[in-house]
Amino acid sequence: MLTKTDLDQIGKLVKKIVRDEVEAESKNIRDSFEHEIRTANLHLRSEIHELADRIKNIEVRLLSVEEELKKARKDIKKLQKDVSVAIDVFNVEDTNLAKRVTRIEEHLQI
């Protein structure tokens, strides 16, 4: 039969075995979790780097579009001035032509 001392020693041995197993298992879980965190961190850094590159490309394109837009605005302003001058010239010529027609009609008594 087992004595109380034997049972105490068996209990201590079982506790030590269980503690060792729990510690080993928790270390494995912790190592696995740390590995997952490192992997996720690397993946996130890679994604952030790719997004930063895409943003830089978009900024470059926007600057190009902005320059083209400025040129287009200048061209539009120039065209507006040219059209305004042309309209003024045609208005003057139209007025002069109307006066000439009126004189001719008066002369011909039409």
C-alpha positions in Angstrom: 0.0 0.0 0.0 1.0 3.6 -0.6 1.9 5.8 2.3 1.0 9.4 2.6 4.6 10.4 1.8 4.4 8.3 -1.4 1.1 9.9 -2.4 2.6 13.4 -1.7 5.6 12.5 -3.9 3.3 11.2 -6.6 1.2 14.4 -6.4 4.3 16.6 -6.6 5.5 14.5 -9.6 2.2 14.8 -11.3 2.1 18.6 -10.6 5.6 19.0 -12.0 4.7 17.0 -15.1 1.5 18.9 -15.7 3.3 22.2 -15.1 6.1 21.2 -17.5 3.5 20.3 -20.2 1.5 23.5 -19.7 4.7 25.6 -19.9 5.9 23.7 -22.9 2.5 24.1 -24.6 2.2 27.8 -23.7 5.7 28.4 -25.0 4.7 26.7 -28.3 1.6 28.8 -28.5 3.5 32.0 -27.6 6.2 31.2 -30.2 3.5 30.5 -32.8 1.7 33.7 -31.9 4.9 35.7 -32.1 5.6 34.2 -35.5 2.1 35.1 -36.7 2.5 38.7 -35.4 5.9 39.0 -37.2 4.4 37.7 -40.4 1.4 40.0 -40.2 3.7 43.0 -39.4 5.9 42.2 -42.4 2.8 41.9 -44.6 1.4 45.1 -43.4 4.7 47.0 -43.9 4.8 45.6 -47.5 1.2 46.7 -48.1 1.9 50.2 -46.7 5.0 50.5 -48.8 3.0 49.5 -51.9 0.2 52.0 -51.0 2.8 54.7 -50.5 4.3 54.0 -54.0 0.8 54.2 -55.5 0.1 57.5 -53.7 3.4 58.9 -55.1 2.4 57.8 -58.6 -1.0 59.4 -58.2 0.6 62.7 -56.9 2.9 62.7 -60.0 -0.1 62.2 -62.3 -2.1 64.9 -60.5 0.8 67.4 -60.9 0.9 66.5 -64.6 -2.8 67.0 -65.0 -2.6 70.2 -63.0 0.0 71.6 -65.4 -2.0 70.6 -68.4 -5.1 72.2 -66.9 -3.1 75.5 -66.3 -2.1 75.4 -70.0 -5.7 74.7 -71.1 -6.9 77.6 -69.0 -4.4 79.9 -70.6 -5.4 78.7 -74.1 -9.1 79.2 -73.2 -8.4 82.8 -72.0 -6.5 83.5 -75.2 -9.3 82.1 -77.3 -11.8 84.1 -75.4 -9.8 87.3 -76.1 -9.5 86.3 -79.8 -13.2 85.6 -80.1 -14.0 88.9 -78.4 -11.7 90.8 -80.8 -13.2 89.0 -83.8 -16.8 89.8 -82.6 -15.9 93.5 -82.1 -14.4 93.6 -85.6 -17.4 91.9 -87.1 -19.7 94.2 -85.2 -17.9 97.3 -86.6 -17.9 95.9 -90.1 -21.6 94.9 -89.8 -22.4 98.5 -88.7 -20.4 100.0 -91.5 -22.1 97.6 -94.0 -25.5 98.5 -92.7 -24.7 102.2 -93.1 -23.5 101.6 -96.7 -26.7 99.6 -97.5 -28.8 102.4 -96.0 -27.0 105.0 -98.2 -27.3 102.9 -101.3 -31.0 102.4 -100.6 -31.5 106.1 -100.1 -29.6 106.9 -103.3 -31.6 104.4 -105.2 -34.7 105.5 -103.4 -35.6 101.9 -102.5 
